[in-house]
Amino acid sequence: MDSKVYDVVIIGGGIVGLSTAMQLKERSPNWRIAVVEKESELAGHQTGHNSGVIHSGIYYRPDSQKAKFCVAGLQALLTFCDENEIEYEQCGKVIVALNQEEVGRLETLQERGVANGVKGLEMIGPERLKEIEPHAAGIQALWAPYTGIIDYRKVALAYANRFQQAGGDIFTDAPVSKIARRSDSMVVETPSAELQAKHIINCAGLYADRVATMMGEDVDVRIIPFRGEYFTLRPESHHLVKGLIYPVPDPRFPFLGVHYTRNIHGQVEAGPNAVLALKREGYKKSDWNLAESMGTFTYPGFWKMAAKFWKIGMQEMRRSYSKSIFVRDLKKLLPEIEAEDLAPGGSGVRAQAVARSGALLDDFSILRGKDAVHVLNAPSPGATSSLAIGSHIAELAVEAFEGAA
Ligand SMILES: Cc1cc2nc3c(=O)[nH]c(=O)nc-3n(C[C@H](O)[C@H](O)[C@H](O)COP(=O)(O)OP(=O)(O)OC[C@H]3O[C@@H](n4cnc5c(N)ncnc54)[C@H](O)[C@@H]3O)c2cc1C
């Protein structure tokens, strides 16, 4: 079997792995770098199954990596897209408060957004809301004019292209099944190729904890997959949504609540919800994998999380199986919407890291191992932040691996 030697092997050809590959190759052009991806195409999982929103950085705790990387990543992303002729649109977004309690939470969000350096945020009343989104309900709203929409798969493929043009190698159809340690390197085994790596960067998304464990790292988190299901508005109902309409999120939960998204391809999507998936890449309700669900159910952190969130979890499950409950919730934001306006849409699965304590990791988690960097938590706004995350990892890698490479 082929055995190629690399300074750095990046596992995972999603937007984070590819951004890292592109930027690491730019910083260290002489390093031999490869990306290995288990699927036949790049960007087929979270990167290709998301809402396609360019987030502006409102929600995240100031000083968190999510806040810093989202705000910096957004600017870098727009510049990259301008330079590479990738279509995007800053259509703006409203987060609507439906009652006084939500107005209080909206004010907190505005404070966070301002602290994070989000530009153009404006608290608006019902009249201005009607100008922006004529069909949305709400007694007050936070208007984020620079939030945008994009196709992240295209962005990831452009990163891949730049990386290859700079001399990087990409292997697809190459699921990493074993990583064997030798005295001065590691052997990354896939069915089609065997790669020798001095260093590894683990960007395996839904399998990042598994890859870390393959390397003998004792990581204290488990990836728990949460499926997000969408409905698509029928074309006759597209006029109901001009841009992006979001609810005020429940602060106890890391997901943003079901919302309306006009995407860059002109469709309007409603969702995603957040239901526990019984398979890490379980895009359908019926998808199930015994070993993977046992992995979830035997993890003590899962039960601690379940004890805390069982009520919300049950509500999400009920809503997943009942279109009328989904419609009832969507109607709160858009009273004119009816079940007939909605056709079944796609889905995505979020890789959410959960600690042994049962806490859902709130921030990105990027750890330096002995001869590796592991990205253990890169949920939303990971795609918006991809250039900032990749630049951070490339910096860490140069610092940690230089001299050794
Ligand atoms: C429903 C949903 C909606 C979202 N909406 C948004 C949004 O609007 N805006 C935003 O900014 N973010 C959003 N996100 C988050 C965003 O999609 C992720 O943060 C981002 O895609 C993470 O990229 P990644 O490269 O880490 O993971 P992935 O794209 O999942 O890539 C990981 C790759 O690793 C590969 N891999 C795994 N194991 C192995 C192995 N053993 N060997 C080889 N390859 C392997 C996988 O096949 C995969 O291609 C959303 C996510 C979801 C699921």
The ligand as an ORCA input file, in Angstrom:
! r2SCAN-3c Opt
* xyz 0 1
  C     -28.273     22.186     11.285
  C     -27.063     23.080     11.356
  C     -27.182     24.449     11.098
  C     -26.067     25.280     11.184
  N     -26.175     26.588     10.799
  C     -25.065     27.353     10.754
  C     -25.120     28.675     10.229
  O     -26.157     29.111      9.725
  N     -23.992     29.428     10.286
  C     -22.812     28.954     10.793
  O     -21.843     29.696     10.847
  N     -22.719     27.698     11.267
  C     -23.803     26.886     11.222
  N     -23.713     25.593     11.646
  C     -22.437     25.103     12.156
  C     -21.446     24.762     11.032
  O     -22.068     24.012     10.014
  C     -20.271     23.999     11.644
  O     -19.715     24.796     12.671
  C     -19.153     23.705     10.642
  O     -19.674     23.151      9.456
  C     -18.163     22.744     11.269
  O     -17.254     22.357     10.284
  P     -16.288     21.132     10.517
  O     -15.311     21.142      9.424
  O     -15.788     21.185     11.937
  O     -17.234     19.848     10.489
  P     -17.794     18.995      9.257
  O     -18.284     19.854      8.175
  O     -18.756     18.026      9.851
  O     -16.515     18.241      8.719
  C     -15.894     17.173      9.387
  C     -15.411     16.208      8.325
  O     -14.637     15.184      8.945
  C     -14.851     13.993      8.207
  N     -14.458     12.852      9.047
  C     -15.025     12.468     10.218
  N     -14.409     11.366     10.678
  C     -13.438     11.051      9.795
  C     -12.474     10.007      9.715
  N     -12.376      9.030     10.649
  N     -11.629      9.977      8.652
  C     -11.690     10.937      7.686
  N     -12.591     11.940      7.709
  C     -13.450     12.007      8.748
  C     -16.343     14.038      7.911
  O     -16.713     13.182      6.857
  C     -16.554     15.513      7.607
  O     -16.492     15.795      6.222
  C     -24.803     24.736     11.560
  C     -24.683     23.358     11.800
  C     -25.786     22.534     11.665
  C     -25.605     21.054     11.827
*
